[in-house]
Amino acid sequence: SIHCLSHSSATISAYYIQPLSLSLSPSHHSTAIYKKQEQQRKKEQDKQEMSRLLLIFLFACVAPPSASASDGYTDFVYAGCSQPKCTPGSPYQFNVESLLASLANAAAYSSYANFTSTAAASSSPAYGLFQCRGDLPFSDCHSCVRSALSQLSSLCPSAAGAAIQFRGCFLRYGNDSFLGKADTSVLYKKCGPPAGGGYNSDMLGMRDAALADLTSDSARGSYRIGAAGYVQAVAQCVGDQSAKHCEDCLAAAVAELRAACGFAVAGDAYLGKCFARYWSNGVYTSKTDHDDEAGKTLAIIIGLIAGVALIIVLLSFLRKAGNYGLLSF
């Protein structure tokens, strides 16, 4: 069957360079000298390795966990499909396929692009755009858009119009001219678990301060970040919005979060042409309570196992270093 959405994947071949290994054998008359040098060299290597492992161990003990903003950028948020379907072989279908190919190609060198495709017939135009999160490099943006197209082909086969939102990118196409138009309708909203430990009032104050950064007079551009205490926030408008439309959309998104999420430790609000999010304690996600607890438990277990393994390895090298007399340093 022929679908409005088609997705092709390219096969990427990886090439690995095998390091060259050289083995040199000493001559007979220099064997004793060579063995002595080898023993000394091995002692130095063990000493350096022991020092390196000690540094690794200390770093693992004191380094705090970190969360990258680009983590999970292909996590699915929502998708919507139009009721009308494409007519197989129609000019509009051809225009859509041409449009989506242009969007996929543009994502390799831009974080936002919009196109109007009339290649088959100007009477059946196809409109579309993509928007990547402002902190994503082009390589991640390209990967996100391609993943979005792949999922749309499965979720909305033959749909005349569709939209999909990932954590790191948004893509929409259709036969209506939505480009440049404001849209503050709420498409997706979710709140995390409530803050515990008796710091609800502090949490609420920091959340409101972080969200206020997103709409303050000093905030500029379509991609914005905010922070207060241990609460962080991020927001972005789609690139086709005017400054006024962007401000109105972000204000509506922030209002939704404040009204709906109360004392929640995290919240997401995705509107038609913008989104706003906040989170606390360095967690750049708002998964379910079960997922959060499972993730914390897994992290603790992995940390304990890694710590025990490092201690065992360190003790082994200390014992070996004692045999070589290297503990004098």
N, C-alpha and C positions, 0 to 999 in steps of 0.2 A: 504494500500500500504506500501511497505517496502522502507525506505529511508536510505541513507548513514549516515545521522545524526539522532541520537536518543537522546532524553533528558528525563531523569527521575528526578522527584523532590521528596525530602524526606519530610515527614510531621514531623514538630517539635512541640512537645507539651510543652507549657509553664506552669510552676507550680508557684502558688502564695501562700505565707504564710500569713494567716490571723492573724494580731496581736491580742494578748490576751488582753482583756479589763476586768479589775477588778473594781467592785464597792463596796466600804466599807461604811457601815452605822454606824454612831456613836451611842453609847449607850445613854440612856435617861439622865443620870446624867451628861454627858459631852457634851450635845447638845450646850450649850451657848459657851463653849470654842471652840468647833469645828467650829461653825459659825464664830466666830471672826477670827480663823485661816484661814478659807476659804476666808473671805473678804480680809485679808492681802495677802494671796497667789494670789488672783485674781488681786490685785493692782500691785504686783510685776510682774505678767505675762503681764499685760497691759503695764507696764513700759518697760519691755524687748521687747515686740512686737513693741511698738512705736519706740524704738531705732533702732530695726532691720529694720523696714520699712523706717526710715529716712536714714539709710545707703544705703538701696536698691535704694531709690529715688535719693540720691546724686550720686550713681554709675551710674544709668541710665542716669543722666544728663551729666556726664563728661566722661564716658567710650566711646572710639571711636569704630566704627564698626570693626569687624575682619572677615577675610575670611580664612577658613581652606583649606589646600592644598588637603585634602581628600574629600572636598565637590564635589558632582557631578561626582564621579569617574566612575559611570556607564552611564554617558551621551554618547550617540552614536555619533561617528565621521564619519566613513565610513565603508563600507563592499564591498567585491568583490567576485563573484562566477565564477567558471570555466564553460565553455560551455559544456565540456564532462560530462556525467552523470554516476553514478554508475550502474552497472548491479545488479539488486536485487538478493540476495543470493550468490553473487560472493565472492571469497576469499578476494578480495580487500575491499569489503564492510565490511566484518568481521574485517579486519585489521584496517579500519578506526574507527569502533565503539570501538575496543579495544584501539586504540590510544587515542581517545577523552576521554575515561574513565580514562586512565592513566594521561592525562593532568589535568583533573578535580580533581583527587585525589592529585596530586603533588602540586597544588596551595594552599593546606591547610597548607603546611609547607615550601614553597619555593616561591621566587618572579620570578624565571625563571626555565624553564625545557624544554628539547626537547627529543623526543622519535622517534624511528623507529619501527613500528609494522610489524612483519612478522609471527604472530601467526598462521594464516590460511595457508599462502603460502609465501615462501621466494621470489618467482617470482613476487609477486604483493605487494611490500612494500608500507606502508603509512608513510609519514614523517610529523611531526608536532611539534609545539612549542607554548609556551605562554610566555609573558613578562609583568610583572606588574610594574607600576611606582615605582621608588625606595623609595619613602617616604610612601608607603602604608603598613600598618601592614598586616600580613598573613591573618587575618580574612577578611579584605576588599579585599585582592587579591583573595582569594577563592571565595568570593561573586561576584567579577567582572568577573572572568573566567566562573563561572557557568551561569551568566547572558549573557555573550557573546555566550556561547554554545547554550543557549536557543534561542537567537535571530537568530543565524546561522541556526538553524533547521527550522525556519520560512522563513528566507530570501533566503537560498540556499538549499532547499530540494533536496536530491539525487545528489548534486554536487560532482564531483570527487575531487575538491579542492576548498578552500575558505579561505578568510581572513576577520577579523573584528577588528576594532579599537574602543575602548572606551577611555574616558579621562584617565582612570586608568589602562587599560590593553590592550594587543594586542594578538591575537590568529590567527594562520595560520596552515593549513594542506594541503597536496596534494600528488600526486604520483611522483612528481619530487624532486630530492634531492637538495633542496634549503638551507639546513642547512650548516652554515659556509660560505656561499657565500655572497659577497658584493652586495648591491642593493641600488643605490642612485636615483632611479626613483621617481619622485614626484607623490604621490598618492592622496594627499589632501592638499589644501592651502586655507587659508582664512585670511582676514584682517578686523580689526575692524573699527569703524568710525574714521574720522580724528580728531586730537587734536584741541581743540578750545581755545579761551581765549587769544590768542596772545603769547603762549609759545611754538610754534612749534619748534623753534630752540633748546630750552632747552630739549624738549621731544625727539628730534632726537639724541641729544648728549647723553642723559641718556640711550636711547634705544640701541645705538651702543655700549656704555660702558658695559651695562648689557649683551648684546650678545657676546661681546668680552671675557667676563669671561668664557663663555662656551667652547671656543676653545683656551684659553691661555695656555702657557707652564705649568702653575701651576695647571691647571685642570687635574684631574685624575679620573679614573673609568668610568663606562658606564652611571652613573646618575650624572648630574651636575646642579648646580644652579648659577645664577648670579644676581647682583643687582647694581643699580646706581640711587641715588635719590629716586624718587617714582616709578621707573620702575624695575620690576623683570623679571627674565627669568629662564627657566628650559629646560633641554634637556636630552635625554637618547638614548642609542643604544640598540639594541636587544642583548641578552646575547651570541649569537653565533658568534658575530663579533670579529675579532682580534683588537688589539689596533690601528693598521694602518687603517683598514677598518672603525673603529669607528670614528677616527679623520677625515677621508675623508668624511664620511657621515654627520657628524655634521657641517663641514665646508660648505658642499653643502646646508644643511638646513638653516644655518644662512645666507648664500648668497641669498637664495630665499626670506627670510623675508626682508632683507635689500632692495632687488631690487623691490619687489612687494608691500610692505606695506607702504613705504614712511613715512608720518607723522601719520599713524594710531596708536591709543592708545593700540592696541593689535594685535597680529598676530600668526597664527599657520602654521607650515609646517611639514607635515608627509611624510617621504620618505619610501622606501622599508624596510630599516633596522634601522631607527632612526627617531626621531622627535625633533623639537625645537619650543619653544613658548615664547612669552613675553607678559606682560600686565602691566598696570599702575594703580595707586591709589588703590592697594590692590584687584583689581578685577581679580579673577582667572578664567576668561572665556572670550570668544570672541563671544558673542551672537549677534543677529541682533540689529540694532539701536532701533527698536520698543521694543524688549524684554528688552534692557537696560533701556530705558526710563520708561517702565511699572514697572520694578523692582525698580527703584529709587523712583517713585511715590508711590508705595505700601509701601516701607520702610519708607518714610516720614509720610504717613498716619498712619501706625502702631505705629511709634514712637510718634506721637502726641497723639493718643488715649491712649497709655500706660502712657505717661506723665500726661495727664489729670486724668486718673484713679488713678495713684499714689498720685497725689495732693489731690484728694477727700478723699482717704483712710487716708492719712496723717492728713488732717484737722479733720477728724472724730476722730482719736485717740488723737489729740491734745485737742479737745473739751472734750473727755472722761477723758483725763489726768488732765485737769483743774478741772473737777468735783471731781476727787479723790485727788487733791492737789499734783500732781506728777511733776509739772513743776518747782519745786524748784531746780532740778538738773541742 
